[in-house]
């Protein structure tokens, strides 16, 4: 599929500053949620853009650097665990996307989002699996994913037993075993069932 299809169609309708927005960490049970928005240049194709989850870490890193260098503008919002728990993951993603757009200095005139309907005065379109359909959303997914992975790699130094540098806070056999053994950390999301169970068990033992 031509990842620039939506952007090219919008340009034909005289939209100039088209922002794509996506998140990383929505399904993770530990660590922050990271949201990004990107406006790509209209006169240059960035080769190899794709859903960040379909790329190797090496390819993501290379594309991340290229996007940062070539983007007209990009913004990143980091939403901490307590906010994710308070709002729920969907609302936290939505608010993060809207904040990214609102903080842009460029006169954004259209927004493409990944599977979340935004409440903006700017015209916008939600695309299911948008990171595999739109270059702008794919670029935002890469920025969000690389940013979040780097955060989790740093958090692994603080909590080495959990292996955050490997699974990035997502549910894996090892992560569940460490959660059972050591209990939740301050960066575990209380709104996720395995964390809630481990917390309840820990509290019960403390009593």
N, C-alpha and C positions, 0 to 999 in steps of 0.2 A: 504494500500500500504506500502511496505517496504521502509522506508525513507532512508535507507542506500544502496539502490539498485545501484544508480549511483556511490557512493563512492566505493562500493565493486567492481563494474565492472572496475572502473579506477585503483584500486589497482591491479587487475589481469593483467592490462596493464603496471604495474610497476611504476605508478604514486604514489608518496609518500606524498607530501605536497599539498593536495587538499583544496583550499579555497572556501568557499561559501560566496556570498555577496548579500545584500539586503538593502532596505531603509525603512524609516518610515516617514510619513508626506507628501507623494506625493500629496494626494488629499486635504490637509488642506489649508484653506485660511488665516491662521495666524500661526506664529511661524516658526522655522527653519526646514530644511530638515536634517534628520540624516541618515547617511549611515554607515554600518558596514560590516566587513569581518571577517570570523572565519575559523581557521584550527582546526578541531576536532582531538582528539587522535585516532589512528588507532586500538588500543587494548582495547577500552572501549566504550560501548554503553551508551548514555545518554537517559534514558527512558522518554517518554512523550513529546519528541520534536514534534512540529507541527507549522503550520502557526501561528504567534503570535496573529493574530486577532481572532483565534479560541480558545484561552486560556483565562482563567480568570486572572485578574490582580495578584491575589495571586499565581497562578501557574506560570505565567510569571516571577514573582519576584524570585520564588524558582529556576526555570530553569536558569534565568539570573545568579544567584550566582553560580550555578553548572557549567555553561558554562565558566564563568570567571575563576573558580578554575581549570577546567580540560582541557581547550583548550590549544593546543600547542602554539597558538598565536591568538590575535584578534586586530583589529584596528577599530577606529571610526572616522568619519569625520562629523563635524557639519557645514552645509552650511547656512549662514545667509539669511534673507529675501531678501535683496538687490541683492544678487548673484542669488537667485532663480528667481527673477523677470528679471534680466539681461539675464540669460542664457536660461530660461524656465525650467520647472520641469524635463523634460526628460533628457536634457543635464546636468543639475545640478546633477541628480542621476547618470548618466553615469560617469561624471568626478569624483564624490565622490567615486564611486566604484573603478575606476582606481587608484585614489590616495591611497585608503586603501591598495590595492594590492602592489603598488609601494613602500609603506612605510614599508611593512613587512620585518622583518629580516630573516625569514625563506625562504629557496629557493623554493618558490611556483612553482610547475610544472604543475598545472592545476587549472582552475577557473570555478566554476559554478555560474551563475548569474540568478537573477530573472527577466526574461522578457526584459532584456536589452543586446543587442549585444555589447560587449566591444572591444575596439581597443587596444589589448595588443600583445606583442610578445609571451607571454605565451599561450599555447593552452587553449581555453575556450569554454564553451557551455552555451547558453541562454535557460532557461527552462520557458515556460509559466506556471504560478502558481507554480513556483519552490519551494516556501516556504512550499508547501504541498507535494513535490516530493523528496526533497533532505534534508538530515539531516543538512548538512553544511549551506545551505541557510536558513533553518528554524532557526538554531542557530543564524545566522546573523540577521534575522528578529526580534528575541527576544531581542538581544542586542540593536538593533536600536530603537525598540519600547519602551523598558523600559527607555533607555537613554532619548528619546524624551519626554515621558510622565513626567519624573521627571523635565525636563526643563520647560514644560508647567505648571506644578504644582507650580513651583517657580515664573513663570511669572504671574500666577493668583494672587499672593500677590501684585504685582505691579499694576495690572489692575483688581481688584476684581469684578467690575461690569460685566465683560464679561463672567465669568464662565469658564476660560481656564482649570481649574483643572477638570472640568466635561467632556467637549467635546473635549479638547486638540486642539482646533483651527479648528476643522472640521465644516462643515455647519450643523447647527441645527436651529430649530425655534427660540430658545432663543438667539443663537449667532447672527442670522440675525436681531432680534428685537433690540439687544444691539448695533449692528452696525448702524442700522437706527437711534437709539436714541442718541448715543454718537459719532458716526463717527469712522473712522479707527484710530488705534493706529500705532505706529512706527513698530510694529511687524506684521501688516496685509500686505498681499501680494497684491501689486497694480495690478498685472497681472490677478487677479481673478475678474470676472465680478461684483459680489456683492460689493466688496471693491471699485472697480473703480466707480460704481454708487454712493456709499455713499460719496466717495471723491469728485466727481463732484457736488453732492448736497451740500456738506459742503462748497466747494469753491464758489458756486453760492450764498449761503447765506452770505458768507464773503464779496462778492462784493456788 
